[in-house]
Amino acid sequence: MFKEVKLFFKEYPAKETATLTTPILILHGLFGSSKNWVSVSDFLSSYSKVYSLDLRNHGDSPHSPEHSLSLMAEDIKEFIEDQKLDKVILLGHSMGGLVAMTFALRHPEKVEDLIIQDIAPRDYEFKYEGELAVLRTDLSKFKNRQEIDSATSDFVTNPFIRNFLLMNLDRTESGQYRWKLNVDAISHSKNMFQAEFLGADKQYSGKVMFIIGGDSEYFHTSDKIVCLEYFPNAKFETIPGGDHYIHFTKAEEFRKILSSFMDSIVSGSEK
């Protein structure tokens, strides 16, 4: 019997300008945390209250030896029940997007609207050996982040991705660095992105916005067909030149699309 995890979260109270009562839940991607979503969370709090979550084995959430889309979706269900929420608006990026879609297909009555960033409801290979090598680095001999960054540059050559991974560093009271991620659980769960959507006959008929990076390898043109099988009312917005991390690298364009979608929710709720 699986065990749900009580997720750590950051709460952003709704600003005075907010007109929606349905709260927004933000689900980060693999190797990420709520720390990556501070500016987007603050931005969306102008529409409603925002909960930015750390998924299991990430950030400040508890560690578990089990790590799958199914279990993470059930963690979300428990969180919603614990917070006594009726419905939520879900925004998920990458792994968080897969979790959000899994949850919406299982519990459509709990999802008011869905925003998915740069991922599709299909199988994905686990291609993160370089990232895992960074996260397996023995930190005991390092005095600062710059030394860790330099020592791990052979594993991941992209400085943006390395900086993203190093956001998982934490310093203990003794001054030693440690990784907050449960690296073992993630490294032993390399099938986490496979078979969740295969053969599923469920649909979510609510409003869905897929926001896609034009240069991203995570979303192909053919993925739109798959998306519409599960989410028949889905709409798609592509940011030209955008990568997988468009909420950060194309922040202005990303917020413009978010604003348009959120405004459509507001206008719909006022009818």
C-alpha positions in Angstrom: 0.0 0.0 0.0 1.5 3.3 -1.0 1.8 6.1 1.5 1.1 9.7 0.5 3.6 12.4 1.6 2.6 15.6 3.4 4.0 18.2 1.0 5.8 21.3 1.9 4.3 24.4 0.3 4.7 28.2 0.2 1.5 30.2 0.3 1.0 33.5 -1.5 -2.2 35.3 -0.3 -4.4 36.7 -3.0 -3.7 40.4 -3.6 -6.4 43.0 -3.4 -6.8 42.9 -7.2 -7.7 39.2 -7.1 -11.1 38.3 -8.4 -11.0 34.5 -8.3 -11.8 32.4 -5.3 -10.4 29.1 -6.8 -6.8 28.8 -5.6 -3.9 28.1 -7.9 -1.5 25.2 -7.3 2.0 25.2 -8.9 3.9 22.0 -9.5 7.6 22.2 -10.4 9.6 19.9 -12.6 12.2 17.2 -11.9 15.1 18.5 -9.8 13.2 21.7 -9.1 11.2 23.1 -6.1 9.0 25.9 -5.1 12.1 28.1 -5.0 12.0 28.2 -8.8 8.5 29.6 -8.9 8.6 32.7 -6.6 8.1 35.3 -9.2 5.4 33.4 -11.1 3.7 32.7 -7.8 3.7 36.3 -6.8 2.4 37.3 -10.3 -0.5 34.8 -10.2 -1.5 35.9 -6.7 -3.0 39.0 -8.4 -5.7 36.6 -9.6 -6.1 34.3 -6.6 -4.4 32.6 -3.7 -1.4 30.6 -4.8 0.1 27.4 -3.3 3.6 26.6 -4.6 4.4 23.0 -3.7 7.5 20.9 -3.3 6.7 17.5 -4.7 7.9 14.4 -2.8 11.7 13.9 -2.7 12.2 17.5 -3.7 12.8 20.8 -1.9 11.6 20.7 1.8 9.0 17.9 1.3 9.6 14.5 2.9 11.6 11.8 1.3 10.1 8.5 0.2 11.8 5.5 -1.4 8.9 5.5 -4.0 8.7 8.1 -6.7 6.1 7.9 -9.5 3.5 10.1 -11.2 0.8 8.0 -9.6 2.0 8.6 -6.1 2.7 12.3 -6.7 -0.9 12.7 -8.0 -2.2 11.1 -4.8 0.0 13.5 -2.8 -1.8 16.3 -4.5 -5.1 14.8 -3.7 -4.2 14.6 0.0 -2.9 18.2 0.0 -6.2 19.4 -1.5 -8.1 17.5 1.2 -5.9 18.7 4.0 -6.3 22.3 2.9 -10.1 21.7 2.5 -10.1 23.0 -1.0 -13.1 22.4 -3.3 -11.5 22.9 -6.7 -8.1 24.2 -7.8 -6.4 25.7 -10.9 -3.3 23.6 -11.6 -0.1 24.8 -13.3 2.5 22.1 -13.9 5.9 22.2 -15.5 7.6 19.1 -17.0 7.4 16.4 -14.3 4.9 18.7 -12.5 2.9 18.9 -15.7 2.7 15.2 -16.0 1.6 15.0 -12.3 -1.0 17.7 -13.0 -2.4 15.9 -16.0 -2.5 12.6 -14.1 -4.4 14.2 -11.3 -6.8 16.0 -13.6 -7.7 12.7 -15.5 -8.2 10.9 -12.2 -10.0 13.6 -10.3 -11.5 16.0 -12.9 -14.1 17.2 -10.4 -11.3 18.8 -8.4 -9.7 20.7 -11.3 -11.2 24.0 -12.4 -8.6 24.7 -15.1 -5.3 23.3 -16.2 -2.1 25.0 -17.4 0.7 22.7 -18.6 4.2 24.0 -19.5 6.2 22.2 -22.2 5.2 18.6 -21.7 2.7 16.2 -23.2 0.7 13.2 -21.9 3.0 10.5 -23.2 6.0 8.4 -22.2 9.4 10.1 -21.7 12.8 8.5 -21.5 14.8 9.2 -18.3 17.8 11.1 -19.8 19.4 12.7 -16.8 22.6 10.7 -16.1 24.6 14.0 -16.1 22.3 15.6 -13.7 22.4 12.6 -11.4 26.2 12.6 -11.5 26.1 16.2 -10.3 23.7 15.3 -7.5 25.9 12.3 -6.4 28.9 14.6 -5.9 30.5 14.3 -2.5 30.1 17.8 -1.0 32.3 17.3 2.1 35.4 18.9 0.6 33.9 22.1 -0.8 33.9 25.5 0.9 31.5 27.4 -1.4 29.1 27.0 -4.3 31.6 28.2 -6.8 33.9 25.2 -6.1 30.9 22.8 -6.4 29.9 24.5 -9.7 33.4 24.1 -11.1 33.8 20.5 -9.9 30.5 19.4 -11.6 31.0 21.3 -14.9 32.2 18.1 -16.6 28.9 16.3 -15.8 26.6 19.1 -17.0 28.3 21.6 -19.3 25.3 24.0 -19.5 25.8 26.6 -16.8 22.1 27.4 -16.6 21.2 23.7 -15.8 24.1 23.5 -13.3 22.8 26.6 -11.5 19.3 25.1 -11.5 20.7 21.9 -9.9 22.7 23.9 -7.4 19.6 25.5 -6.1 19.1 22.2 -4.3 22.1 22.8 -2.1 21.5 23.3 1.6 24.0 24.2 4.4 23.9 22.3 7.7 24.5 23.9 11.0 28.1 22.6 10.9 28.7 24.5 7.7 28.7 21.4 5.4 26.8 21.4 2.2 24.2 18.7 1.5 21.7 18.0 -1.3 18.0 18.5 -0.3 16.8 16.1 -3.1 16.3 12.4 -2.5 18.8 11.4 -5.1 18.6 7.7 -4.4 14.9 7.5 -4.9 14.9 9.5 -8.1 17.8 7.5 -9.5 16.0 4.3 -8.8 12.8 5.6 -10.4 13.9 5.9 -14.0 10.6 4.6 -15.3 8.7 7.4 -13.6 7.7 9.0 -16.9 6.5 5.8 -18.6 3.2 4.0 -19.0 1.0 6.4 -17.0 -1.0 7.6 -20.0 -0.8 4.5 -22.2 -4.2 3.0 -22.8 -6.0 5.4 -20.5 -9.6 6.0 -21.6 -10.2 9.0 -19.4 -10.7 12.6 -20.5 -10.6 16.0 -18.8 -13.1 18.3 -20.5 -12.2 21.5 -18.7 -10.1 24.4 -20.1 -6.5 23.5 -20.7 -3.6 25.7 -21.9 -0.4 24.1 -23.1 2.4 26.7 -23.1 5.3 25.4 -25.3 8.9 26.4 -25.9 9.4 26.7 -29.7 12.9 25.2 -29.5 12.2 22.7 -26.8 12.8 19.0 -27.4 10.1 18.0 -24.9 7.1 18.9 -27.0 6.7 17.9 -30.7 4.1 19.1 -33.1 2.6 15.6 -33.2 2.1 15.8 -29.4 -0.9 18.1 -30.0 -2.9 15.1 -31.3 -2.1 13.1 -28.1 -3.0 16.1 -25.9 -6.4 16.5 -27.6 -7.2 12.8 -27.0 -7.1 13.4 -23.3 -7.9 17.1 -23.2 -10.4 17.8 -26.0 -10.7 21.5 -25.0 -7.0 22.1 -25.0 -5.4 25.2 -26.5 -1.8 25.7 -27.4 0.6 28.7 -27.3 4.1 28.4 -28.5 6.8 30.9 -27.5 9.3 31.3 -30.5 12.8 30.5 -29.5 11.7 29.2 -26.1 13.4 26.3 -24.3 12.0 24.0 -21.6 12.3 26.7 -18.9 10.2 29.4 -20.6 8.8 30.6 -17.2 12.3 31.9 -16.5 14.1 32.3 -19.9 11.1 33.9 -21.6 9.4 35.3 -18.6 7.7 38.3 -20.3 6.2 36.2 -23.1 5.2 33.5 -20.6 3.4 35.9 -18.3 1.6 37.5 -21.2 0.1 34.0 -22.1 -0.7 33.4 -18.5 -2.4 36.7 -18.2 -4.5 36.0 -21.3 -5.6 32.6 -20.0 -6.3 33.8 -16.4 -8.3 36.8 -17.8 -10.4 34.3 -19.8 -11.1 32.4 -16.6 -12.1 35.6 -14.8 -14.4 36.7 -17.6 -15.9 33.2 -17.7 -16.5 33.2 -14.0 -18.4 36.6 -14.2 -20.9 35.4 -16.8 
